[in-house]
Amino acid sequence: MRSQRSDLRALRIAFCVYRGNPYSGGQGVYTKHLCEELARLGHKVEVFSGPPYPDLEPGLVSTNWLKSLDLYRDSDPFRIPKLSEFGDMIDLLEFAIMGSGGFPEPRSFGWRLERALGPRLGEFDLLHDNQSLSWSILSLASRGLPVIASIHHPITVDRGLAISHAETLKAKFGAYRWYGFVRMQKEVAKRLERVLTVSETSRNDLFKYMDVSLDSSRVVPIGVDTNIFRPISGIAKEPGLIVTTASADVPLKGLHVLVDAMAEVKAVEAGAHLVIMGHPNKDSKLPARVAELGLANQIKFAGLVSRSEMVSLYNQAELAIVPSLYEGFSLPAVEAMACGVPLVATDGGALPEVTGSDGETVLTARAGDSLDLAKKILQALDSPILRDEIGINGLERVMSKFTWPATAKATEQHYLELLASRGAV
């Protein structure tokens, strides 16, 4: 339900996201909850999104779906479209970039966004870009539209890890080519008037790796839907069950470290078993590593799961893991903590900012260290009292710091500051 506020005029917000998957990754989750809460504050929000599209409450937020070739759909990634699917030059360029080993979506989405939004600039007070950072964003800004962007963490970190983990020269070149869009995003980000990010770690890293001025960047932590992610009475704990979620099977997420850690855990706790909410990439080495370590009975990929299935798994689990080498924030950590499940997480990036104190709200392991991760997992499995304390304290931390209404109100304030700097409010 929309809640009008008498102390503030309703802003007309165009919000864009180049892919808004509601079930995997943070972009779609951020889009859904921030835009819905902004609408509940009384603002008029229209979301411009490429596929997969976010799941938005009908009637609360307007939508403008920008159809693409959808070259990376889950059912057919890196697909070759039929000739009849090509409708214009943007489609041809999108396919050409993919065919040459690059990731085209930020750039091709920008072209489609400019085509859709350009004739309507007078209908909006500002544009909020959720990490597409295409040249078209600068083009729209140059035409007088105030622009604010969210960057959850510097994509340069992903690129660096992907290249460093590539084992052959060909693979390194492939990773470099895939992340070819990073140069564009870096140039766009440093030219924007206002950038929002989710943690002080990300803010400092944006300055360090993407040349985003500290003067132009602000921290707004993101939240969790505590109506969905919550402890559920009546769900029994499954002995030895450990869960993790992986929006992408990439080195950054540290799944390879967790798999190696599970071999150490199995040697001590034979009943420990891991469910990974996600699926391996087509060319992933994880399944082979699982087999090599003799863990086929201890590790299961659950594939894509719904939010209700995710919440159910968290409530069944004795332990949740975030093994990432780096995070700019970590929605999976907050979602697990909101369900009251005790968490083991690494110290990668902003994770300590999010998860809190080691031994109080989380058990913290060194990022990239499978032996230390196994040690912390075993410490938790060995002590029901410790698990209960961490679960309770973690839940309290989330309820006090990480909610979507708080995120929306803080974001609203930055909109007003940006518009005031232009004399628009």
C-alpha positions in Angstrom: 0.0 0.0 0.0 1.3 3.4 -0.9 1.7 5.8 2.0 1.8 9.5 1.0 3.8 11.9 3.2 2.7 15.4 3.7 6.2 16.7 4.5 7.8 15.9 1.2 6.8 16.2 -2.4 6.6 12.9 -4.3 9.7 12.4 -6.5 9.4 10.9 -10.0 12.2 8.3 -10.0 13.4 6.3 -13.0 15.3 3.3 -11.7 17.3 1.1 -14.0 18.9 -2.3 -13.7 20.4 -4.2 -16.6 19.4 -7.6 -15.2 16.9 -8.0 -12.3 16.9 -11.7 -11.5 14.7 -11.9 -8.4 16.0 -15.3 -7.3 19.8 -15.2 -7.8 22.2 -12.4 -7.1 21.7 -9.1 -5.3 20.7 -6.8 -8.2 17.1 -8.0 -8.4 16.6 -8.2 -4.7 17.9 -4.7 -4.2 15.7 -3.4 -7.1 12.6 -5.0 -5.7 12.8 -4.0 -2.1 14.3 -0.5 -2.5 11.8 0.5 -5.2 8.8 -0.9 -3.3 9.9 0.9 -0.1 10.4 4.2 -2.0 6.9 3.8 -3.4 5.6 3.3 0.1 7.2 6.5 1.1 5.0 8.2 -1.5 7.3 8.5 -4.5 6.5 7.5 -8.1 8.9 4.9 -9.2 9.3 3.3 -12.7 11.7 0.5 -13.1 13.5 0.0 -16.5 15.0 -3.5 -16.5 16.5 -6.0 -18.9 15.8 -9.8 -18.5 15.6 -11.6 -16.2 13.1 -9.1 -14.8 12.6 -8.3 -11.1 9.6 -9.4 -9.2 7.8 -6.2 -8.2 4.5 -5.8 -6.4 1.8 -5.0 -9.1 0.3 -1.6 -8.8 3.0 -0.3 -6.5 5.8 0.3 -8.9 5.6 0.9 -12.6 7.6 -1.2 -14.9 9.3 -0.9 -18.4 10.8 -4.1 -19.5 13.5 -3.6 -22.1 13.6 -6.7 -24.1 17.0 -8.1 -25.2 18.2 -11.2 -26.9 18.5 -12.7 -23.3 21.7 -14.5 -24.3 22.4 -15.9 -20.8 19.1 -17.3 -19.8 19.4 -20.1 -17.3 17.8 -22.7 -19.6 20.2 -21.9 -22.5 23.2 -19.8 -21.6 25.4 -18.4 -24.5 22.6 -19.3 -26.8 22.5 -18.6 -30.6 19.3 -16.7 -31.3 17.2 -17.4 -34.4 17.5 -15.0 -37.2 14.0 -13.8 -36.7 14.9 -12.6 -33.1 17.2 -9.9 -34.5 15.1 -6.7 -34.7 17.6 -3.8 -34.8 21.3 -2.8 -34.7 21.4 -3.1 -30.9 20.5 -6.8 -31.2 23.3 -7.3 -33.7 25.9 -5.6 -31.6 24.8 -7.4 -28.5 25.3 -10.8 -30.2 28.6 -9.7 -31.8 30.1 -8.7 -28.4 29.1 -12.1 -26.9 30.5 -13.9 -30.0 33.8 -12.2 -29.5 34.0 -13.4 -25.9 32.7 -10.2 -24.1 29.8 -9.6 -21.8 27.5 -7.2 -23.6 24.6 -6.6 -21.2 25.7 -3.4 -19.4 26.5 -1.7 -22.7 23.5 -3.0 -24.8 21.1 -2.3 -21.9 22.3 1.3 -21.8 21.6 1.7 -25.5 18.0 0.4 -25.0 17.6 2.5 -21.9 18.6 5.7 -23.7 16.2 4.9 -26.5 13.3 4.3 -24.0 14.1 7.1 -21.5 15.5 9.8 -23.7 12.2 11.1 -25.1 10.7 11.1 -21.6 13.3 13.0 -19.6 10.8 15.7 -18.5 8.7 13.0 -16.8 11.4 12.2 -14.1 13.2 14.1 -11.4 16.2 11.8 -11.4 17.6 8.5 -12.6 18.9 5.9 -10.2 21.2 3.4 -12.0 21.8 0.1 -10.3 25.3 -0.7 -11.5 24.9 -0.8 -15.3 27.3 2.2 -15.5 27.0 2.4 -19.3 28.1 5.3 -21.5 24.4 5.9 -22.0 24.1 6.9 -18.3 26.5 9.7 -18.9 24.7 10.7 -22.1 21.4 11.0 -20.2 23.1 13.0 -17.5 24.6 15.4 -20.1 21.0 16.1 -21.2 20.1 17.5 -17.8 18.8 14.4 -16.0 20.2 14.1 -12.4 21.8 10.7 -12.0 22.7 8.8 -8.9 24.2 5.3 -9.1 24.5 2.3 -6.8 27.7 0.3 -7.0 27.7 -2.6 -4.6 31.4 -3.4 -4.9 34.1 -2.6 -7.5 33.8 -5.1 -10.4 37.5 -4.7 -10.8 37.9 -7.1 -7.9 35.9 -9.8 -9.7 38.0 -9.3 -12.8 41.2 -9.5 -10.9 40.2 -12.8 -9.2 38.9 -14.3 -12.4 42.2 -13.6 -14.2 44.4 -14.8 -11.3 42.4 -18.1 -11.0 42.6 -18.8 -14.8 45.1 -21.6 -15.3 46.1 -21.1 -18.9 47.1 -18.1 -21.0 44.0 -18.7 -23.1 41.8 -18.8 -20.0 43.3 -15.6 -18.7 42.7 -13.8 -22.0 39.1 -15.1 -22.0 38.6 -13.7 -18.5 40.1 -10.4 -19.5 37.9 -10.2 -22.6 34.7 -11.2 -20.7 35.3 -8.3 -18.3 36.0 -5.8 -21.1 33.0 -3.7 -19.9 34.9 -2.8 -16.7 36.9 0.0 -18.4 33.6 1.6 -19.4 32.1 1.2 -15.9 35.2 2.6 -14.3 35.1 5.7 -16.5 31.4 6.3 -16.0 31.5 5.8 -12.2 34.2 8.4 -11.6 32.3 11.0 -13.6 29.0 10.7 -11.7 27.9 13.4 -9.2 26.8 10.9 -6.5 27.5 7.2 -6.0 25.9 5.1 -3.3 27.6 2.0 -2.0 26.8 -0.5 0.7 29.8 -0.4 3.1 32.8 1.6 4.1 34.9 -1.2 2.7 33.3 -0.8 -0.7 33.5 3.0 -0.5 37.3 2.8 0.1 37.7 0.2 -2.6 35.7 2.2 -5.2 38.2 5.0 -4.5 41.2 2.7 -4.7 40.2 0.6 -7.7 37.7 2.7 -9.7 38.8 6.2 -8.9 35.5 7.2 -7.5 36.0 10.3 -5.4 35.3 9.9 -1.7 33.5 13.3 -1.9 31.0 11.9 -4.4 30.4 8.5 -2.7 28.1 7.7 0.3 27.4 4.5 2.3 23.8 3.2 2.5 23.6 -0.4 3.9 21.1 -2.6 2.3 18.5 -4.6 4.1 16.6 -7.9 4.3 12.9 -8.6 4.1 12.3 -9.7 7.7 8.7 -10.8 6.8 10.2 -13.5 4.6 13.6 -14.2 6.1 12.8 -15.1 9.7 12.9 -17.9 12.2 10.0 -20.3 11.7 8.8 -22.3 14.7 8.1 -26.0 14.1 10.9 -26.6 11.7 13.3 -29.2 13.2 17.0 -28.8 12.8 18.6 -31.5 10.6 21.7 -32.8 12.3 24.9 -31.9 10.4 23.1 -29.8 7.8 25.2 -26.9 6.5 23.9 -24.5 3.8 25.4 -21.9 1.6 24.0 -19.9 -1.3 25.9 -19.1 -4.5 24.5 -16.6 -6.9 27.4 -17.4 -9.3 30.0 -20.1 -9.5 33.0 -17.8 -9.7 36.2 -17.6 -7.7 35.0 -14.5 -5.9 32.4 -16.5 -4.0 34.9 -19.0 -2.5 32.9 -22.2 -3.2 36.2 -24.0 -4.1 37.5 -23.1 -0.6 34.4 -24.4 1.1 34.5 -27.7 -0.9 38.1 -28.2 0.3 37.1 -27.3 3.8 34.3 -29.9 3.8 36.9 -32.7 3.2 38.5 -31.7 6.5 35.1 -31.5 8.2 34.1 -34.9 7.0 37.2 -36.5 8.6 36.0 -35.3 12.0 32.2 -35.1 11.6 31.1 -37.9 9.3 27.4 -36.7 9.5 28.2 -33.2 8.3 26.7 -32.5 4.8 26.5 -29.3 2.7 23.6 -28.1 0.5 24.6 -25.4 -2.0 21.7 -23.2 -3.1 22.7 -22.7 -6.7 24.2 -24.7 -9.5 27.7 -25.1 -11.0 28.6 -23.4 -14.3 28.7 -25.6 -17.4 32.5 -25.6 -17.3 32.9 -25.6 -13.5 35.6 -27.7 -11.9 33.6 -27.9 -8.6 31.8 -31.2 -9.4 35.1 -32.9 -10.3 36.7 -31.6 -7.2 33.8 -32.9 -5.1 34.2 -36.3 -6.7 38.0 -36.2 -6.3 37.6 -35.6 -2.6 35.1 -38.3 -2.1 32.4 -35.9 -1.1 29.6 -36.9 -3.5 27.4 -38.0 -0.5 28.3 -34.9 1.5 27.7 -32.1 -1.0 24.6 -31.4 -3.0 23.8 -28.7 -5.5 20.2 -27.7 -5.0 20.0 -25.5 -8.1 17.8 -22.4 -8.1 15.5 -22.3 -5.1 12.6 -20.0 -4.3 12.7 -17.7 -1.4 10.4 -19.9 0.6 12.6 -22.9 -0.1 15.7 -20.9 0.9 14.1 -19.8 4.2 13.1 -23.4 4.9 16.6 -24.6 4.3 18.1 -21.9 6.6 15.7 -22.9 9.3 16.5 -26.6 9.0 20.3 -26.0 9.0 22.6 -26.1 11.9 25.0 -23.8 10.2 25.1 -21.3 7.3 28.4 -20.5 5.5 29.5 -17.4 3.5 32.9 -18.5 2.1 33.5 -15.5 -0.2 37.0 -14.2 -1.0 35.5 -10.7 -1.2 32.1 -9.1 -0.6 31.0 -5.5 -0.9 28.2 -6.3 1.5 26.6 -9.8 1.4 22.9 -10.3 1.3 23.3 -14.0 1.8 24.9 -13.3 5.2 22.1 -11.0 6.3 19.4 -13.3 5.0 20.9 -16.3 6.9 21.3 -14.2 10.1 17.7 -13.0 9.8 16.5 -16.6 9.9 18.4 -17.1 13.2 20.8 -19.7 11.8 24.4 -19.4 13.2 26.8 -18.1 10.6 30.4 -18.9 9.7 31.7 -16.3 7.3 35.1 -15.1 6.0 36.8 -11.8 6.6 36.7 -11.0 2.8 36.0 -7.4 2.0 33.1 -5.9 3.9 31.9 -9.2 5.6 33.1 -8.2 9.1 31.2 -4.9 8.8 28.1 -6.9 8.0 28.4 -9.9 10.2 29.8 -8.3 13.4 32.1 -9.7 16.1 33.8 -13.0 15.8 32.4 -15.4 18.5 29.4 -13.1 19.2 27.3 -12.7 16.0 29.4 -14.9 13.7 32.4 -17.2 13.6 35.0 -15.6 11.3 37.5 -17.5 9.1 40.3 -16.1 7.0 39.2 -15.6 3.4 40.7 -18.2 1.1 41.9 -20.5 3.9 40.1 -23.8 3.7 41.8 -25.1 6.9 40.7 -22.1 9.0 37.2 -22.4 7.5 37.0 -26.1 8.4 38.2 -25.2 12.0 35.4 -22.7 12.5 32.8 -25.1 11.0 33.9 -27.8 13.4 33.9 -25.4 16.3 30.3 -24.5 15.6 29.2 -28.1 15.0 30.8 -29.2 18.3 28.9 -26.7 20.5 25.1 -26.3 20.4 25.3 -23.6 23.0 27.7 -21.5 20.8 25.4 -22.0 17.8 22.4 -20.8 19.8 24.2 -17.7 21.0 25.5 -16.8 17.6 22.1 -17.4 16.0 20.3 -15.2 18.5 22.8 -12.4 18.5 23.0 -12.4 14.7 19.2 -12.1 14.4 19.3 -9.1 16.8 22.0 -7.4 14.7 20.0 -7.7 11.6 16.8 -6.3 13.1 18.7 -3.3 14.5 20.8 -2.4 11.4 19.7 -4.0 8.1 16.1 -3.3 7.1 14.7 -2.1 3.7 12.6 0.8 5.1 15.9 2.2 6.6 17.6 1.7 3.3 14.9 3.5 1.4 14.8 6.5 3.8 18.6 6.9 3.6 18.4 6.7 -0.2 15.6 9.2 -0.3 17.9 11.7 1.7 20.6 11.3 -0.9 18.1 12.0 -3.7 17.1 15.2 -2.0 20.7 16.3 -1.4 21.5 15.7 -5.1 18.5 17.7 -6.3 19.1 20.4 -3.7 22.6 20.8 -5.1 21.0 21.6 -8.5 18.3 23.9 -7.0 15.6 21.4 -7.9 13.9 21.1 -4.5 
